[in-house]
Amino acid sequence: MNNYILIFIIIFYLILLFGLAFWAEKKAKRNWVNNAYVYTLSLAVYCSAWTYYGSVGIAATSGVSFLTTYLGPVIAFPLWIIVLKKVIKISKQQKISSIADFISLRYGNNRLLGALVTLICVLGIVPYISLQLKAISETYAIISNDTTVASASIFSDTTFYIAVLLAIFAAFFGTQATDATRRRQGIVFSVAVESVIKLVFFLIIGIYVTYFLFDGTTDIYTKIAVTENFEALTTFNGLEAGINWYFMIALSFFAIFLLPRQFQVSVIENTSEKHLKKAIWLFPLYLLLFNIFVVFIAWGGKLNLGASANPDYYTLLLPLQNGHIFLATLVFLGGFSAVISMVVVSTLALSTMLSNNLIIPYGFLEKFSKGHPERNANYIKNIRRIAIFSLIVGAYLFYINFNVQLSLFSIGQISFVVIAQLAPSFFIGLFWNRGSALAAKTGIVFGTLITMYTLMLPFVLDTIIEHIGFTKYGPFGIELLKPYALFGIDFMTPVTHAFFWSIFFNTILYLSVSLYRKGNYRERNYAEMFVNNYNALQENAFVWKGEAYVSDIKSVLTKFLGTQKTERALNLFYVKYKIPKDIEQADARLINFSEKLLTGSIGSASSRILIASVVKEQPISLVEVLEILEESKKAITNNKFLQQRSEELIQLTEELKEANEELVLQDTLKNEFLDTVSHELKTPTTSIRAAAEVLIDNDSDMPVELKKQFLDNILRDSERLSTLIHNILDLEKLASGRESMNKTFNDLAVTIKEAVYGVHTIAQKKDVTIIISDHIEKEPICYDEDRMLQVFTNLLSNAIKFVEEEKGMIQISSEKIDGFIRISIEDNGKGIPAEDMKYIFDKFYQSKNQNIKKPLGSGLGLAISKHIIEGHNGKIWTDTTYKNGAKFMIDLPVSLNVKN
């Protein structure tokens, strides 16, 4: 492809990413930009050039060994709920901006430790960035067919200009604010988009090789299986290979937590802990998809390109060999995306570490303490911008001067080993409060020195100086000190060998020094806050003793935050802790709060130094710290207990309140019932008396027909009075359990038909239709037929009462469910109001939703029905989901016998 066309494509692609990042920065609060999927895809910054190109190279030369780099993260992800959730919570509480800040703060805000961690990260990552630039340079040369791309002059080298553009991108979007804990949604979103692009393009080339150049996976396997050394690519070489696999998986396990770019996207850029639930399965799925075709691309490259081609770039060389330039360009852009995301996020993370843990605390603090807020902010931003450019230029110079023939995958593994030296102080320090700053520094330094001795030094001597005597015979001919076979262990690969010995001595020294020499009070104070990370403990866990004035602290804050932000922050502090604004003396809470405010801008170590410069701290013994922390824990426990008791009392009060309201309601219902009953008793009595008086007074001259009418009225009212008294007595017997049921086996269909026949007359008067299902259960059931007839008659009478004339319809059906016969009686009337649902079976309750002004009946029918059904070990209720009227459901047990 023509150089100018490729350069145009690269520039256009970078402009597109610029636009996406700019748009995302403006829409940072939208769900399109800030969601669990974007967060998970941003984690795929883990997949850089060694994934995109190097995995194929290692698969072609060493077989399935490339999988170890991905198995570690897959194994690590289930632990995210435990480890990363805790790390994120601590980082948000303490305003942490980098992994150097995190480790430094864990060990008492130790400035030297923060600087040491920064140097280790720079040592491990800058050569790795240079290899990303190497990948760009070599793939550019392949696709443009330009072998002179790595020019002697940097100004004629395309890779140099690409590196500068990446630096501009990182500096523009990564240094817009001095607070390094501020989320950079523009960069995160662009990394997520790049993750999709590199995955899609890698899958495309995988499908192309597998199904277009070959006839599927079986075809590739059949052809590669007959080649020389095929067995070595697909099998383990005994126990030794298994041990190497184990340590390589452990190495990548540490890397997913400790690489600066991974800590940046997984912790610093995290906006919600809920996103971890999505990432825990989606990121391993992403890695799985990325590796589906790696082996087949590697085998296809070996078959079609032979041993002469660089296996790292089979993904580019295969489509170019077959004249598919467009496909090769897509592959190039996928690899370019992998490089961009890794370089930008890594330089952003390292620039924050350099400024906050190295440059500012060791060179600019005094200048900042005398400066103006705006000028200080510009200084901080410029320091980070210069750091970004310096890192990328340094990586470029490393690439130019040490452009040796080492695979991308191998250099990535070396970086992993260097970064892994942070593991003991990071992981053990999270769960063990005895770890000290001295132990962390000792372990990291010795671990790094062993890594340099067993991995970097022989690499430099063998590859650059071409002196193999040191590697072959050891220093001064001492074979036990051979760098690749230290103390006689010679069955490991150089990477796993260096990793094993460095982590072994690192961990042993960390534990030994921690046990031998305890840390100071400040270290133990922060250790408690990290290890026992309770939200309540964080409020009062910072132990400080001395004399401090609010005005002095406010003056320091103003120089970095400005007057307006300082006032707003302090006002929030006063409101949170209910402290008067005119207070003069500062306590430990304000000291801690002020340090956190400055941490994001200048780092935890610098913030501590600045605040310490305006306060008079008194030394505290370790015993005092532990006593104070123990008191805080006890106070938290007591507060939790009191809070629990308070919640129980509140709940009990609510229950008593509800019970009291229920009693008041029942009392009201009872009064209404008594009023109704007295009225119902009084009405027929009055009617009977009046009719009797008329008959007595006019007995001689009253017509026979009229006399008969009065006698009928007396008879009817007497029956009504008798029924009412009977119902009251009936309910009392049923409620007290003194009523015995005459249970026999009966035909349910016959009983229902008899009940319908009993209400036929009143239904006919209102022109109401009653429909009995044809599928009423025929199986004999044991029940008291008179009582059950009373229930059905009551329900049917109520249904007739509530439906409209001429339009009313009542349906009766039954079905057998789980040992019960379920009878349903539904109508198309007004239905039961929601407020009545809870009380309709109470003996003192009447529904107010009737068709006439004065409620009919005494409110006893449904209460009696409920007692009768329960006397049969059954259940009666209303279907609340039925919206076309009222629907009563009755469950009667099939297995009920006469004795029951």
DAFEN-V546161 format. One line per field, one symbol per residue. ss: DSSP state (@ for helix, = for strand, . for the rest). phi: phi as a letter, one per 20 degrees, with the letter a starting at -180 (. if undefined). burial: # if it has 16 or more other C-alpha atoms within 10 Angstrom, else .. Layout:
# DAFEN-V546161
ss = ???
phi = ???
burial = ???
This chain:
# DAFEN-V546161
ss = ..@@@@@@@@@@@@@@@@@@@@@@@@.........@@@@@@@@@@@..@@@@@@@@@@@@@@@@@@@@@@@@@@@@@@@@@.@@@@@@@@@@@@....@@@@@@@@....@@@@@@@@@@@@@@@@@@@@@@@@@@@@@@@@@@.........@@@.@@@@@@@@@@@@@@@@@..........@@@@@@@@@@@@@@@@@@@@@@@@@@@@@...@@@@@@@@.....@@@@@...@@@@@@@@@@@@@@@@@@@@@.@@@@@@@@@......@@@@@@@@@@@@@@@@@..@@@@@@@@@@@@.....@@@@@@@@@@@...@@@@@@@@@@@@@@@@@@@@@@@@@@@@@@@@@@@@@@@@@@@@@...@@@@@@@@@@@@@@@@@@@@@@@@@@@@@......@@@@@@@@@@@@@@@@@@@@@@@@.....@@@@@@@@@@@@@@@@@@@@@@@@@@@@@...@@@@@.@@@.@@@....@@@.....@@@@@@@@@@@@@@@@@@@@@@@....@@@@@@@@@@@...@@@@@@.....==.=@@@@@@@@@@@@.@@@@@@@@@@@@@@@.......=..@@@@@@@@@@@@@@@.@@@@@@@@@...==....@@@@@@@@@@@@@@@@@@@@@@@@@@@@@@@@@@@@@@@@@@@@@@@@@@@@@@@@@@@@@@@@@@@@@@@@@@@@......@@@@@@@@@@@@@@@@@@@@@@@@@@@@@@@@@.......===.@@@@@@@@@@@.@@@@@@...====........===.@@@@@@@@@@@@@@@@@@......=========..========.................................@@@@@@@@@@@...====........=======.......
phi = .fgffffffffffffffgffffffffdgefffddbfffgffffffgedffffdfffffffdcmffffffdfgffffffeffeeffffffffffeledafffffffgdmlfffffffffffffgeegfffffffffffffffffeldedfeffdffdegffffffffffgfffeecfcfffeffdffffffffffffffffffffffffffddfcenfffffffffeefmfffedceemfffffffgffffffgfffedggfffffedfefdbffffffffdffgfgffffdgdgfffffffffedmefefffdgfefffffdmefffffffffffffffgfffffffffffffffedcfffdbcfffffdeegfffffgfffffffffffffffffffffeceeecfffffffffgfffffefgfeffffcceegdfffffffffffffffffecfffffffeeemdeffffdnflmeffdgfebflneceefgfffffffffffgfgfgffffffcffffffffffffefeeegffffcefebcqcbdgfffffffffddnffffffffffffffdldffefdeedfffgffffffegfecnffffffffffdcdeefcffffgffffffffffffffffffffffffffffffffffffffffffffffffffffffffffffffffffffffffcffdegffffffffffffffffffffffffffffffffemeeeeeecfcefffffffffffdgfffffeleedddffdfgeffceaefffffffffffffffffeeffmdfbcccbbbeclnceedccccdefndggfegfdfeffddcfeedecfegendndgfffgffffffdldbcbdefefdeqdbedcddffefdfff
burial = #....#...#...#..##.######..#....#############################.############.##..#..##########.#############################.#####################....##.......###.##########.###.##################################...#..#..#...#........#..........##.#########################...##..##.###.##..##.##########..#.....##########....#.###################################..##..##..##..##########.###.##########......###.################.###..###########################..#.......#####....#.######.....############.###.###.##...#################..########...###..##.#######...#..##..#............#######################.##..##......#..##.##..##..#.............................#..#..##..##..##..##.##..##..#...........#..##.##..##.##..#..#..##..##.....#.#..####.##..##.###..#..#####.#...##...#####.###################..#######.....#############.......#######...#.....#.############.##.###.#......##########.#....
